[in-house]
Amino acid sequence: MSSSDSIDAPADPPSHPEPTASSDTDPALDIDPAIAEAVDGVANRFGVLGLEQMIAYADDALSDARAALDRLAEVVE
């Protein structure tokens, strides 16, 4: 895989990235530019099927991250 195929976060992310979408009523719409670029890149390169795979993978990763956060909270308590 070449570096142009990677969807990793930038090596030097900005300290306070500007959101690509903003909503005064829904802070969940404040999206980091690196995330928007990753999603747009998958959509442009792989289409709907690629986005579906990305969402499924992200859902698994989110479950793992939440479980890890719960384990850390137990250790801190």
C-alpha positions, 0 to 999 in steps of 0.5 A: 500500500502506498502512502497515498492509500493510507487513511491514517491521521496526519503526522503533525495534526494541527493543535486546534483543527477547524471543523469542516461542518459546524452546527450551533444546535448539534456539536456532533456535527463538528468534524475534524478535517482529518476524519472528513478527509478519511471518509471522503477518501473512502467514499470517492475511492470505494463508493457505497460498499467501501463506506459500509465496510468502513462504518462496520469496522469503525463500529467494532473499533468504537466498541473496543475503545469503549470497553478499554475506556471502561476498563481504565475507569475501573482501574482509576476508581 
